[in-house]
Amino acid sequence: MRYALKSAIKCKRTVIFQYEGLPRVVEPHMIAITDTGKWILKAFQTWTFDSRNRPDWKFFSIPNIKDIIVRNNSFEFKRDFEKKPVLH
């Protein structure tokens, strides 16, 4: 799982996966470990079925990501991307 995400980040490829029961399309930017030792993905979510989830920066718990597909669609890193995740 992390290998596929690392590859997608390195190659700037969009990713589709299931998270909390919904399909998500994201532009992955960074994998990090929280202070409590949890692996997370920081990504710009571009699409989901849930209309309350507008395109925006999201943190995803990597163990909860299911059915990942790395797409051939490329993206450019967002200008407002901050490498330091803000986690509480």
NORTAZI-V929419 format. One record per pair of residues at least 6 apart in sequence whose C-alpha atoms are under 7 Angstrom apart, sorted by the first residue. I is the first residue (numbers start at 1). J is the second residue. Records with the same first field share a line. If there is no record, write none. Layout:
BEGIN
I = J ; J
END
This chain:
BEGIN
8 = 14 ; 28 ; 70
9 = 28 ; 29 ; 30
12 = 74 ; 75 ; 76
13 = 27 ; 70 ; 71 ; 72 ; 73 ; 74 ; 75
14 = 25 ; 26 ; 27 ; 28 ; 70 ; 71 ; 73 ; 74 ; 75
15 = 25 ; 26 ; 27 ; 68 ; 69 ; 70 ; 71
16 = 23 ; 24 ; 25 ; 26 ; 68 ; 69 ; 70
17 = 23 ; 24 ; 25 ; 65 ; 66 ; 67 ; 68 ; 69
18 = 24 ; 65 ; 66 ; 67
19 = 64 ; 65 ; 66
22 = 48 ; 49
23 = 48 ; 49
24 = 45 ; 47 ; 48
25 = 45 ; 46 ; 47 ; 48
26 = 43 ; 44 ; 45 ; 46
27 = 43 ; 44 ; 45 ; 75
28 = 42 ; 43 ; 44
29 = 42 ; 43
30 = 41 ; 42 ; 43
31 = 40 ; 41 ; 42
32 = 39 ; 40 ; 41
33 = 39 ; 40
39 = 61 ; 62
40 = 59 ; 60 ; 61 ; 62
41 = 59 ; 60 ; 61 ; 62
42 = 58 ; 59 ; 60
43 = 57 ; 58 ; 59
44 = 56 ; 57 ; 58
45 = 55 ; 56 ; 57 ; 58
46 = 55
47 = 55
END
